Amino acid sequence: MIEKNNVRPFGFKDKIGYMFGDFGNDFTFILSSSFMLKFYTDVMGIHAGVVGVLMMAARFVDAFTDVAMGQIVDRSKPTKDGKFKPWLRRMCGPVAISSFLVFQSGFANMPYLFKVVWMIVTYILWGSIFYTSINIPYGSMASAISADAKDRASLSTWRSIGSTLAGLVIGVGTPLFAYETVNGNTILSGNRMTIIAGVFSVMAVICYMLCFKLATERVEVPQNNTKFNFGDLMKSLVTNRSLIGIITAAILLLLVMLTMQGMNAYLFPNFYGNVAAQSVAALAGSLVMLVVCAPLATKLSAKYGKKELAIGSCLFGAVVYLICWVLKPENPYTYVVFYMVANIGVGFFNMVIWAMITDVIDDAEVKNGVREDGTIYSVYSFARKIGQALSSGMIGALLSVIGYSAATAFNPEVVNGIFNMTCIIPAIGFVGIALVLMFLYPLSKNRVEANVLELKKRRGEI
């Protein structure tokens, strides 16, 4: 890779631009992960298990579309705007429209089969095709914005800030507008959800275009012209211990994050009967990310290492949730405090994980002599979708096990089951992340620094 000399140096515009890219991603991603299951069970009347099965089954489609998009990106020719940026402009419209189509409450009275088919088609179009076609090049773009490891760590933090801000807007704003009180019960309004989905789709397009305008690709990533061999690709990926480790940790991270977000849509209206507290929880969790994790993540990871920081923070999060489960607070705002503190556990890992992906790409280049940003990132992206699917599918399955439906949503045994799941599942996920990073993921602080030094030698920078 050769850094361009005729463009402005890496700076604040790149950080803000890259932040807006993930902001745009999460206007549709967080909306889907947090409210799609609730929308299709409570508004459209589809069984929770059916929705969960769809979310898991769609990931089999992603196994092909994600890797295919990674290959397309790696083999595409750079343009005057770069190799990755053009995809943001090409695909921002399709991903926004398909997300809006998922939340069409006007079909609530249609036959059950029609609603199931509509859900399947729109969800596949959004998640497996259009979201993939913009998320893979966006994630790969970090390598082209700067070759400096510190700059990439900064991009990782700013990307996480974008995700946090999107979570803040969606998590705080959506419950305030999407719910209404009917016969003393707090229920999700289908019409309001459709309007919200439309507004978020427009906002996603705006954010993608801001990313396109503000971020600059200044590192030339050449077109991969090697002959494609699926067997060689799979052999390279399955023998890459660092990639396998970060994939496994990422799946568990998504399991934790999306369970925390997704179960709030049931915990606050059903167990606590207080959706205002749901908005406060989203606000508190986001503030912890912005005020505590974002300012400290780069400093702590530089001092202790990204892997080491993630292990410690995840074990802390597990302890917080176990204490909450034992105490079982009756006041919703007491639970909000536990939720806010537990977000520190997931927050530090989430802040540095994108820089850890770059570490994995560097590690593969050291071993194989070939840089495959798009392909490695696409495999990682597929793993994140597996985490999303497992979370949604697991929540749907467990809701079915405890007997949750529109008719039983407020039964005492059901709402107690909701509380137990909300605490136990994230705690297990936190411990799982820590164990994976300890024993499977090999990129300690010392090894990352050694890889950076080796690549600088190969590129003639030393």
Disulfide bonds with the S-S distance in Angstrom:
none
